[in-house]
């Protein structure tokens, strides 16, 4: 499921908290799958970037040895980083890294949804308990009034 569609499913419906909780659980699995995919993409992009950096550094060292020129590690590192191929892999990694961070926020949005549903559920349960207490109190009060009327009919 595309991320925008996944996020559009987040719905706090106090009247239908149980159904929302079920939807939250199912969609949370989709969010976790998205997070896993992003993490895998990031890992692969990092491996590819590092491999490209190592290959370019080896290539530069080989060239320097062949020409007899001397190069410092800093020089090789700088030349490696400006290589168009390495830059492309770095860009891919940076995009995958950003998407990975975004996926963390998507999962967090579903956790927040779950927490909101818990709050709604607790409030509903507390409201129902309070309503039951009021009803029980009203019944007891009516019973007390009835007994008082029986005991003191004229007053």
VMD Tcl script that builds the backbone (N, CA, C; Angstrom):
set m [mol new atoms 465]
animate dup $m
set s [atomselect $m all]
$s set {name element resname resid chain x y z} {
  {N N UNK 1 A 0.852 -1.168 0.000}
  {CA C UNK 1 A 0.000 0.000 0.000}
  {C C UNK 1 A 0.902 1.237 0.000}
  {N N UNK 2 A 0.644 2.188 -0.893}
  {CA C UNK 2 A 1.454 3.416 -0.898}
  {C C UNK 2 A 1.344 4.152 0.442}
  {N N UNK 3 A 2.410 4.827 0.812}
  {CA C UNK 3 A 2.482 5.464 2.121}
  {C C UNK 3 A 1.376 6.497 2.311}
  {N N UNK 4 A 1.113 7.324 1.308}
  {CA C UNK 4 A 0.072 8.348 1.446}
  {C C UNK 4 A -1.280 7.704 1.734}
  {N N UNK 5 A -1.559 6.609 1.055}
  {CA C UNK 5 A -2.817 5.888 1.278}
  {C C UNK 5 A -2.831 5.270 2.672}
  {N N UNK 6 A -1.699 4.737 3.077}
  {CA C UNK 6 A -1.571 4.136 4.401}
  {C C UNK 6 A -1.853 5.181 5.482}
  {N N UNK 7 A -1.250 6.354 5.352}
  {CA C UNK 7 A -1.442 7.410 6.342}
  {C C UNK 7 A -2.859 7.970 6.314}
  {N N UNK 8 A -3.488 7.960 5.147}
  {CA C UNK 8 A -4.854 8.489 5.056}
  {C C UNK 8 A -5.858 7.603 5.793}
  {N N UNK 9 A -5.467 6.387 6.122}
  {CA C UNK 9 A -6.352 5.459 6.823}
  {C C UNK 9 A -6.420 5.731 8.327}
  {N N UNK 10 A -5.513 6.565 8.827}
  {CA C UNK 10 A -5.527 6.873 10.255}
  {C C UNK 10 A -6.792 7.657 10.563}
  {N N UNK 11 A -7.588 7.131 11.496}
  {CA C UNK 11 A -8.884 7.716 11.794}
  {C C UNK 11 A -9.203 7.481 13.260}
  {N N UNK 12 A -9.465 8.552 13.964}
  {CA C UNK 12 A -9.871 8.432 15.366}
  {C C UNK 12 A -11.388 8.567 15.398}
  {N N UNK 13 A -12.056 7.463 15.555}
  {CA C UNK 13 A -13.516 7.444 15.568}
  {C C UNK 13 A -13.963 6.975 16.947}
  {N N UNK 14 A -14.333 7.944 17.796}
  {CA C UNK 14 A -14.703 7.617 19.177}
  {C C UNK 14 A -15.929 6.709 19.223}
  {N N UNK 15 A -16.819 6.851 18.260}
  {CA C UNK 15 A -18.021 6.025 18.249}
  {C C UNK 15 A -17.748 4.600 17.815}
  {N N UNK 16 A -16.639 4.405 17.130}
  {CA C UNK 16 A -16.329 3.085 16.612}
  {C C UNK 16 A -14.885 2.710 16.960}
  {N N UNK 17 A -14.517 2.881 18.215}
  {CA C UNK 17 A -13.131 2.669 18.640}
  {C C UNK 17 A -12.661 1.237 18.408}
  {N N UNK 18 A -13.539 0.266 18.599}
  {CA C UNK 18 A -13.135 -1.134 18.415}
  {C C UNK 18 A -12.773 -1.409 16.962}
  {N N UNK 19 A -13.600 -0.901 16.046}
  {CA C UNK 19 A -13.313 -1.100 14.620}
  {C C UNK 19 A -12.037 -0.348 14.224}
  {N N UNK 20 A -11.850 0.851 14.766}
  {CA C UNK 20 A -10.630 1.610 14.484}
  {C C UNK 20 A -9.400 0.885 15.016}
  {N N UNK 21 A -9.538 0.250 16.171}
  {CA C UNK 21 A -8.406 -0.487 16.753}
  {C C UNK 21 A -8.007 -1.665 15.873}
  {N N UNK 22 A -8.987 -2.347 15.327}
  {CA C UNK 22 A -8.698 -3.466 14.415}
  {C C UNK 22 A -7.989 -2.943 13.165}
  {N N UNK 23 A -8.522 -1.853 12.608}
  {CA C UNK 23 A -7.895 -1.258 11.415}
  {C C UNK 23 A -6.476 -0.812 11.734}
  {N N UNK 24 A -6.285 -0.246 12.917}
  {CA C UNK 24 A -4.957 0.218 13.328}
  {C C UNK 24 A -3.962 -0.941 13.364}
  {N N UNK 25 A -4.388 -2.056 13.924}
  {CA C UNK 25 A -3.502 -3.219 14.021}
  {C C UNK 25 A -3.107 -3.742 12.648}
  {N N UNK 26 A -4.078 -3.825 11.759}
  {CA C UNK 26 A -3.807 -4.331 10.401}
  {C C UNK 26 A -2.894 -3.370 9.647}
  {N N UNK 27 A -3.179 -2.078 9.721}
  {CA C UNK 27 A -2.376 -1.092 9.000}
  {C C UNK 27 A -1.002 -0.911 9.636}
  {N N UNK 28 A -0.900 -1.163 10.932}
  {CA C UNK 28 A 0.395 -1.086 11.606}
  {C C UNK 28 A 1.356 -2.102 10.992}
  {N N UNK 29 A 0.833 -3.263 10.645}
  {CA C UNK 29 A 1.664 -4.287 9.986}
  {C C UNK 29 A 2.166 -3.756 8.645}
  {N N UNK 30 A 1.312 -3.075 7.896}
  {CA C UNK 30 A 1.737 -2.473 6.622}
  {C C UNK 30 A 2.815 -1.417 6.862}
  {N N UNK 31 A 2.654 -0.620 7.911}
  {CA C UNK 31 A 3.652 0.407 8.236}
  {C C UNK 31 A 4.986 -0.233 8.594}
  {N N UNK 32 A 4.934 -1.329 9.336}
  {CA C UNK 32 A 6.166 -2.049 9.703}
  {C C UNK 32 A 6.833 -2.626 8.453}
  {N N UNK 33 A 6.035 -3.152 7.523}
  {CA C UNK 33 A 6.598 -3.665 6.265}
  {C C UNK 33 A 7.285 -2.546 5.485}
  {N N UNK 34 A 6.640 -1.370 5.450}
  {CA C UNK 34 A 7.239 -0.212 4.774}
  {C C UNK 34 A 8.562 0.142 5.453}
  {N N UNK 35 A 8.579 0.136 6.773}
  {CA C UNK 35 A 9.792 0.456 7.530}
  {C C UNK 35 A 10.903 -0.542 7.215}
  {N N UNK 36 A 10.548 -1.825 7.159}
  {CA C UNK 36 A 11.538 -2.862 6.857}
  {C C UNK 36 A 12.111 -2.668 5.451}
  {N N UNK 37 A 11.230 -2.394 4.475}
  {CA C UNK 37 A 11.690 -2.178 3.106}
  {C C UNK 37 A 12.644 -0.988 3.025}
  {N N UNK 38 A 12.314 0.079 3.728}
  {CA C UNK 38 A 13.177 1.266 3.721}
  {C C UNK 38 A 14.525 0.974 4.360}
  {N N UNK 39 A 14.496 0.217 5.431}
  {CA C UNK 39 A 15.738 -0.145 6.110}
  {C C UNK 39 A 16.616 -1.007 5.199}
  {N N UNK 40 A 16.002 -1.943 4.481}
  {CA C UNK 40 A 16.753 -2.788 3.544}
  {C C UNK 40 A 17.342 -1.947 2.416}
  {N N UNK 41 A 16.530 -1.009 1.874}
  {CA C UNK 41 A 17.044 -0.140 0.806}
  {C C UNK 41 A 18.228 0.684 1.291}
  {N N UNK 42 A 18.110 1.196 2.512}
  {CA C UNK 42 A 19.192 1.998 3.070}
  {C C UNK 42 A 20.456 1.159 3.223}
  {N N UNK 43 A 20.305 -0.048 3.745}
  {CA C UNK 43 A 21.458 -0.933 3.945}
  {C C UNK 43 A 22.143 -1.257 2.620}
  {N N UNK 44 A 21.336 -1.577 1.609}
  {CA C UNK 44 A 21.911 -1.883 0.295}
  {C C UNK 44 A 22.593 -0.656 -0.314}
  {N N UNK 45 A 21.967 0.490 -0.178}
  {CA C UNK 45 A 22.549 1.720 -0.724}
  {C C UNK 45 A 23.867 2.042 -0.024}
  {N N UNK 46 A 23.923 1.794 1.284}
  {CA C UNK 46 A 25.160 2.045 2.022}
  {C C UNK 46 A 26.265 1.110 1.554}
  {N N UNK 47 A 25.933 -0.158 1.378}
  {CA C UNK 47 A 26.923 -1.132 0.904}
  {C C UNK 47 A 27.438 -0.739 -0.481}
  {N N UNK 48 A 26.519 -0.362 -1.364}
  {CA C UNK 48 A 26.918 0.044 -2.722}
  {C C UNK 48 A 27.791 1.290 -2.692}
  {N N UNK 49 A 27.436 2.258 -1.850}
  {CA C UNK 49 A 28.223 3.486 -1.741}
  {C C UNK 49 A 29.627 3.176 -1.228}
  {N N UNK 50 A 29.716 2.379 -0.183}
  {CA C UNK 50 A 31.023 2.041 0.383}
  {C C UNK 50 A 31.868 1.243 -0.605}
  {N N UNK 51 A 31.207 0.334 -1.343}
  {CA C UNK 51 A 31.937 -0.439 -2.352}
  {C C UNK 51 A 32.488 0.477 -3.446}
  {N N UNK 52 A 31.668 1.427 -3.887}
  {CA C UNK 52 A 32.111 2.365 -4.920}
  {C C UNK 52 A 33.277 3.216 -4.404}
  {N N UNK 53 A 33.223 3.602 -3.142}
  {CA C UNK 53 A 34.314 4.393 -2.564}
  {C C UNK 53 A 35.609 3.581 -2.509}
  {N N UNK 54 A 35.505 2.340 -2.083}
  {CA C UNK 54 A 36.696 1.480 -1.991}
  {C C UNK 54 A 37.270 1.217 -3.379}
  {N N UNK 55 A 36.393 0.913 -4.338}
  {CA C UNK 55 A 36.866 0.651 -5.701}
  {C C UNK 55 A 37.579 1.868 -6.282}
  {N N UNK 56 A 37.001 3.056 -6.062}
  {CA C UNK 56 A 37.625 4.279 -6.586}
  {C C UNK 56 A 38.953 4.543 -5.884}
  {N N UNK 57 A 39.012 4.333 -4.575}
  {CA C UNK 57 A 40.260 4.545 -3.841}
  {C C UNK 57 A 41.344 3.584 -4.326}
  {N N UNK 58 A 40.974 2.321 -4.556}
  {CA C UNK 58 A 41.946 1.352 -5.084}
  {C C UNK 58 A 42.426 1.752 -6.476}
  {N N UNK 59 A 41.476 2.206 -7.286}
  {CA C UNK 59 A 41.815 2.659 -8.639}
  {C C UNK 59 A 42.788 3.841 -8.584}
  {N N UNK 60 A 42.546 4.782 -7.705}
  {CA C UNK 60 A 43.428 5.952 -7.574}
  {C C UNK 60 A 44.811 5.536 -7.075}
  {N N UNK 61 A 44.852 4.627 -6.106}
  {CA C UNK 61 A 46.152 4.170 -5.596}
  {C C UNK 61 A 46.956 3.490 -6.704}
  {N N UNK 62 A 46.238 2.704 -7.493}
  {CA C UNK 62 A 46.890 2.005 -8.609}
  {C C UNK 62 A 47.450 3.014 -9.613}
  {N N UNK 63 A 46.672 4.041 -9.920}
  {CA C UNK 63 A 47.136 5.089 -10.850}
  {C C UNK 63 A 48.350 5.817 -10.284}
  {N N UNK 64 A 48.288 6.162 -8.996}
  {CA C UNK 64 A 49.421 6.867 -8.386}
  {C C UNK 64 A 50.677 6.002 -8.399}
  {N N UNK 65 A 50.529 4.691 -8.127}
  {CA C UNK 65 A 51.688 3.793 -8.169}
  {C C UNK 65 A 52.256 3.702 -9.581}
  {N N UNK 66 A 51.358 3.640 -10.575}
  {CA C UNK 66 A 51.799 3.496 -11.970}
  {C C UNK 66 A 52.566 4.738 -12.440}
  {N N UNK 67 A 52.142 5.897 -12.006}
  {CA C UNK 67 A 52.804 7.134 -12.440}
  {C C UNK 67 A 53.949 7.521 -11.518}
  {N N UNK 68 A 54.042 6.878 -10.366}
  {CA C UNK 68 A 55.114 7.195 -9.428}
  {C C UNK 68 A 54.808 8.403 -8.568}
  {N N UNK 69 A 53.612 8.946 -8.713}
  {CA C UNK 69 A 53.220 10.096 -7.893}
  {C C UNK 69 A 52.895 9.640 -6.471}
  {N N UNK 70 A 53.043 10.563 -5.547}
  {CA C UNK 70 A 52.708 10.277 -4.160}
  {C C UNK 70 A 51.357 10.906 -3.836}
  {N N UNK 71 A 50.610 10.191 -3.002}
  {CA C UNK 71 A 49.312 10.720 -2.587}
  {C C UNK 71 A 49.096 10.384 -1.124}
  {N N UNK 72 A 48.504 11.318 -0.436}
  {CA C UNK 72 A 48.162 11.071 0.967}
  {C C UNK 72 A 46.783 10.429 1.027}
  {N N UNK 73 A 46.478 9.864 2.188}
  {CA C UNK 73 A 45.141 9.274 2.372}
  {C C UNK 73 A 44.069 10.351 2.213}
  {N N UNK 74 A 44.365 11.543 2.714}
  {CA C UNK 74 A 43.412 12.647 2.599}
  {C C UNK 74 A 43.175 12.990 1.130}
  {N N UNK 75 A 44.231 12.997 0.348}
  {CA C UNK 75 A 44.126 13.302 -1.083}
  {C C UNK 75 A 43.283 12.237 -1.795}
  {N N UNK 76 A 43.549 10.986 -1.498}
  {CA C UNK 76 A 42.781 9.887 -2.107}
  {C C UNK 76 A 41.315 9.980 -1.690}
  {N N UNK 77 A 41.081 10.288 -0.407}
  {CA C UNK 77 A 39.701 10.419 0.087}
  {C C UNK 77 A 38.962 11.543 -0.646}
  {N N UNK 78 A 39.641 12.679 -0.816}
  {CA C UNK 78 A 39.008 13.809 -1.499}
  {C C UNK 78 A 38.724 13.489 -2.961}
  {N N UNK 79 A 39.669 12.856 -3.616}
  {CA C UNK 79 A 39.472 12.489 -5.021}
  {C C UNK 79 A 38.361 11.443 -5.167}
  {N N UNK 80 A 38.268 10.572 -4.185}
  {CA C UNK 80 A 37.208 9.557 -4.200}
  {C C UNK 80 A 35.839 10.211 -4.085}
  {N N UNK 81 A 35.729 11.172 -3.178}
  {CA C UNK 81 A 34.433 11.806 -2.926}
  {C C UNK 81 A 33.930 12.671 -4.083}
  {N N UNK 82 A 34.833 13.158 -4.927}
  {CA C UNK 82 A 34.393 13.981 -6.057}
  {C C UNK 82 A 34.150 13.155 -7.321}
  {N N UNK 83 A 34.394 11.877 -7.239}
  {CA C UNK 83 A 34.138 10.994 -8.377}
  {C C UNK 83 A 32.638 10.976 -8.694}
  {N N UNK 84 A 32.257 11.177 -9.958}
  {CA C UNK 84 A 30.827 11.180 -10.313}
  {C C UNK 84 A 30.122 9.875 -9.929}
  {N N UNK 85 A 30.795 8.759 -10.123}
  {CA C UNK 85 A 30.182 7.469 -9.787}
  {C C UNK 85 A 29.936 7.367 -8.286}
  {N N UNK 86 A 30.929 7.738 -7.490}
  {CA C UNK 86 A 30.797 7.694 -6.040}
  {C C UNK 86 A 29.729 8.681 -5.590}
  {N N UNK 87 A 29.701 9.864 -6.197}
  {CA C UNK 87 A 28.689 10.859 -5.839}
  {C C UNK 87 A 27.281 10.331 -6.096}
  {N N UNK 88 A 27.117 9.599 -7.191}
  {CA C UNK 88 A 25.797 9.026 -7.498}
  {C C UNK 88 A 25.382 8.021 -6.430}
  {N N UNK 89 A 26.310 7.174 -6.025}
  {CA C UNK 89 A 25.999 6.208 -4.964}
  {C C UNK 89 A 25.736 6.906 -3.624}
  {N N UNK 90 A 26.448 8.000 -3.369}
  {CA C UNK 90 A 26.214 8.766 -2.147}
  {C C UNK 90 A 24.822 9.405 -2.175}
  {N N UNK 91 A 24.428 9.927 -3.334}
  {CA C UNK 91 A 23.088 10.502 -3.477}
  {C C UNK 91 A 22.017 9.435 -3.238}
  {N N UNK 92 A 22.234 8.253 -3.813}
  {CA C UNK 92 A 21.282 7.158 -3.605}
  {C C UNK 92 A 21.180 6.801 -2.129}
  {N N UNK 93 A 22.337 6.755 -1.456}
  {CA C UNK 93 A 22.335 6.442 -0.028}
  {C C UNK 93 A 21.619 7.527 0.763}
  {N N UNK 94 A 21.884 8.800 0.440}
  {CA C UNK 94 A 21.243 9.894 1.170}
  {C C UNK 94 A 19.721 9.860 0.998}
  {N N UNK 95 A 19.254 9.538 -0.203}
  {CA C UNK 95 A 17.808 9.422 -0.439}
  {C C UNK 95 A 17.231 8.248 0.352}
  {N N UNK 96 A 17.927 7.124 0.334}
  {CA C UNK 96 A 17.461 5.950 1.089}
  {C C UNK 96 A 17.481 6.234 2.581}
  {N N UNK 97 A 18.474 6.966 3.044}
  {CA C UNK 97 A 18.570 7.325 4.451}
  {C C UNK 97 A 17.411 8.240 4.851}
  {N N UNK 98 A 17.093 9.207 4.014}
  {CA C UNK 98 A 15.972 10.110 4.295}
  {C C UNK 98 A 14.656 9.340 4.325}
  {N N UNK 99 A 14.476 8.422 3.382}
  {CA C UNK 99 A 13.256 7.622 3.354}
  {C C UNK 99 A 13.176 6.718 4.585}
  {N N UNK 100 A 14.307 6.217 5.028}
  {CA C UNK 100 A 14.348 5.398 6.232}
  {C C UNK 100 A 13.904 6.218 7.439}
  {N N UNK 101 A 14.379 7.434 7.553}
  {CA C UNK 101 A 13.957 8.315 8.650}
  {C C UNK 101 A 12.460 8.595 8.558}
  {N N UNK 102 A 11.965 8.812 7.351}
  {CA C UNK 102 A 10.537 9.049 7.147}
  {C C UNK 102 A 9.730 7.828 7.581}
  {N N UNK 103 A 10.237 6.639 7.268}
  {CA C UNK 103 A 9.519 5.416 7.648}
  {C C UNK 103 A 9.398 5.287 9.158}
  {N N UNK 104 A 10.392 5.784 9.893}
  {CA C UNK 104 A 10.307 5.785 11.352}
  {C C UNK 104 A 9.134 6.656 11.809}
  {N N UNK 105 A 8.951 7.783 11.120}
  {CA C UNK 105 A 7.846 8.685 11.475}
  {C C UNK 105 A 6.493 8.062 11.129}
  {N N UNK 106 A 6.442 7.315 10.037}
  {CA C UNK 106 A 5.192 6.636 9.664}
  {C C UNK 106 A 4.804 5.639 10.756}
  {N N UNK 107 A 5.760 4.854 11.198}
  {CA C UNK 107 A 5.488 3.883 12.265}
  {C C UNK 107 A 5.071 4.625 13.534}
  {N N UNK 108 A 5.732 5.726 13.821}
  {CA C UNK 108 A 5.382 6.514 15.012}
  {C C UNK 108 A 3.957 7.058 14.905}
  {N N UNK 109 A 3.524 7.440 13.707}
  {CA C UNK 109 A 2.151 7.918 13.516}
  {C C UNK 109 A 1.144 6.830 13.880}
  {N N UNK 110 A 1.449 5.604 13.526}
  {CA C UNK 110 A 0.550 4.505 13.875}
  {C C UNK 110 A 0.589 4.207 15.374}
  {N N UNK 111 A 1.735 4.391 15.994}
  {CA C UNK 111 A 1.797 4.227 17.452}
  {C C UNK 111 A 0.948 5.304 18.138}
  {N N UNK 112 A 1.025 6.514 17.614}
  {CA C UNK 112 A 0.223 7.599 18.178}
  {C C UNK 112 A -1.267 7.311 17.990}
  {N N UNK 113 A -1.627 6.770 16.842}
  {CA C UNK 113 A -3.027 6.403 16.589}
  {C C UNK 113 A -3.483 5.382 17.627}
  {N N UNK 114 A -2.640 4.369 17.833}
  {CA C UNK 114 A -2.952 3.335 18.828}
  {C C UNK 114 A -3.144 3.958 20.209}
  {N N UNK 115 A -2.242 4.875 20.578}
  {CA C UNK 115 A -2.340 5.523 21.881}
  {C C UNK 115 A -3.618 6.356 21.996}
  {N N UNK 116 A -3.973 7.043 20.923}
  {CA C UNK 116 A -5.221 7.824 20.931}
  {C C UNK 116 A -6.426 6.909 21.104}
  {N N UNK 117 A -6.406 5.774 20.429}
  {CA C UNK 117 A -7.513 4.831 20.570}
  {C C UNK 117 A -7.605 4.300 22.004}
  {N N UNK 118 A -6.459 4.104 22.646}
  {CA C UNK 118 A -6.467 3.680 24.048}
  {C C UNK 118 A -7.109 4.746 24.932}
  {N N UNK 119 A -6.755 5.999 24.670}
  {CA C UNK 119 A -7.322 7.098 25.457}
  {C C UNK 119 A -8.826 7.163 25.262}
  {N N UNK 120 A -9.267 7.065 24.004}
  {CA C UNK 120 A -10.708 7.085 23.713}
  {C C UNK 120 A -11.389 5.922 24.413}
  {N N UNK 121 A -10.778 4.762 24.363}
  {CA C UNK 121 A -11.345 3.580 25.010}
  {C C UNK 121 A -11.438 3.779 26.521}
  {N N UNK 122 A -10.367 4.302 27.115}
  {CA C UNK 122 A -10.378 4.545 28.555}
  {C C UNK 122 A -11.443 5.568 28.938}
  {N N UNK 123 A -11.541 6.638 28.157}
  {CA C UNK 123 A -12.557 7.654 28.439}
  {C C UNK 123 A -13.960 7.078 28.317}
  {N N UNK 124 A -14.167 6.271 27.287}
  {CA C UNK 124 A -15.477 5.653 27.089}
  {C C UNK 124 A -15.801 4.720 28.253}
  {N N UNK 125 A -14.822 3.928 28.650}
  {CA C UNK 125 A -15.017 3.000 29.763}
  {C C UNK 125 A -15.294 3.776 31.048}
  {N N UNK 126 A -14.544 4.856 31.293}
  {CA C UNK 126 A -14.758 5.669 32.492}
  {C C UNK 126 A -16.133 6.337 32.463}
  {N N UNK 127 A -16.516 6.805 31.274}
  {CA C UNK 127 A -17.823 7.436 31.131}
  {C C UNK 127 A -18.931 6.429 31.410}
  {N N UNK 128 A -18.743 5.214 30.896}
  {CA C UNK 128 A -19.746 4.175 31.127}
  {C C UNK 128 A -19.808 3.815 32.612}
  {N N UNK 129 A -18.656 3.766 33.279}
  {CA C UNK 129 A -18.624 3.469 34.713}
  {C C UNK 129 A -19.320 4.573 35.491}
  {N N UNK 130 A -19.055 5.805 35.124}
  {CA C UNK 130 A -19.689 6.926 35.811}
  {C C UNK 130 A -21.201 6.898 35.591}
  {N N UNK 131 A -21.598 6.599 34.371}
  {CA C UNK 131 A -23.024 6.527 34.059}
  {C C UNK 131 A -23.685 5.401 34.853}
  {N N UNK 132 A -23.022 4.269 34.961}
  {CA C UNK 132 A -23.556 3.152 35.749}
  {C C UNK 132 A -23.684 3.549 37.215}
  {N N UNK 133 A -22.694 4.264 37.723}
  {CA C UNK 133 A -22.737 4.705 39.122}
  {C C UNK 133 A -23.891 5.671 39.342}
  {N N UNK 134 A -24.091 6.582 38.399}
  {CA C UNK 134 A -25.201 7.534 38.510}
  {C C UNK 134 A -26.528 6.793 38.486}
  {N N UNK 135 A -26.653 5.841 37.575}
  {CA C UNK 135 A -27.898 5.067 37.488}
  {C C UNK 135 A -28.138 4.270 38.769}
  {N N UNK 136 A -27.076 3.655 39.294}
  {CA C UNK 136 A -27.212 2.893 40.539}
  {C C UNK 136 A -27.587 3.829 41.689}
  {N N UNK 137 A -26.971 4.997 41.737}
  {CA C UNK 137 A -27.287 5.981 42.768}
  {C C UNK 137 A -28.722 6.464 42.647}
  {N N UNK 138 A -29.173 6.660 41.401}
  {CA C UNK 138 A -30.558 7.109 41.180}
  {C C UNK 138 A -31.539 6.040 41.632}
  {N N UNK 139 A -31.211 4.772 41.380}
  {CA C UNK 139 A -32.080 3.680 41.813}
  {C C UNK 139 A -32.138 3.609 43.342}
  {N N UNK 140 A -30.986 3.755 43.982}
  {CA C UNK 140 A -30.964 3.739 45.447}
  {C C UNK 140 A -31.737 4.927 46.028}
  {N N UNK 141 A -31.569 6.091 45.408}
  {CA C UNK 141 A -32.283 7.271 45.869}
  {C C UNK 141 A -33.792 7.077 45.718}
  {N N UNK 142 A -34.211 6.511 44.591}
  {CA C UNK 142 A -35.643 6.247 44.391}
  {C C UNK 142 A -36.145 5.258 45.436}
  {N N UNK 143 A -35.339 4.249 45.753}
  {CA C UNK 143 A -35.727 3.262 46.765}
  {C C UNK 143 A -35.856 3.913 48.137}
  {N N UNK 144 A -34.893 4.780 48.478}
  {CA C UNK 144 A -34.939 5.480 49.763}
  {C C UNK 144 A -36.177 6.370 49.825}
  {N N UNK 145 A -36.478 7.092 48.747}
  {CA C UNK 145 A -37.671 7.949 48.706}
  {C C UNK 145 A -38.944 7.118 48.883}
  {N N UNK 146 A -38.982 5.974 48.198}
  {CA C UNK 146 A -40.162 5.098 48.303}
  {C C UNK 146 A -40.354 4.642 49.749}
  {N N UNK 147 A -39.268 4.219 50.391}
  {CA C UNK 147 A -39.371 3.766 51.780}
  {C C UNK 147 A -39.774 4.911 52.710}
  {N N UNK 148 A -39.235 6.098 52.449}
  {CA C UNK 148 A -39.620 7.254 53.269}
  {C C UNK 148 A -41.103 7.576 53.097}
  {N N UNK 149 A -41.607 7.498 51.868}
  {CA C UNK 149 A -43.037 7.752 51.629}
  {C C UNK 149 A -43.898 6.707 52.338}
  {N N UNK 150 A -43.407 5.462 52.351}
  {CA C UNK 150 A -44.163 4.405 53.030}
  {C C UNK 150 A -44.152 4.639 54.539}
  {N N UNK 151 A -43.006 5.093 55.044}
  {CA C UNK 151 A -42.871 5.301 56.466}
  {C C UNK 151 A -43.616 6.574 56.925}
  {N N UNK 152 A -43.526 7.613 56.105}
  {CA C UNK 152 A -44.157 8.895 56.423}
  {C C UNK 152 A -45.076 9.294 55.266}
  {N N UNK 153 A -46.224 8.648 55.151}
  {CA C UNK 153 A -47.077 8.850 53.984}
  {C C UNK 153 A -47.630 10.256 53.837}
  {N N UNK 154 A -47.894 10.962 54.848}
  {CA C UNK 154 A -48.532 12.255 54.697}
  {C C UNK 154 A -47.540 13.389 54.474}
  {N N UNK 155 A -46.348 13.179 54.624}
  {CA C UNK 155 A -45.431 14.306 54.585}
  {C C UNK 155 A -44.729 14.404 53.276}
}
mol reanalyze $m
mol bondsrecalc $m
mol representation Tube
mol addrep $m
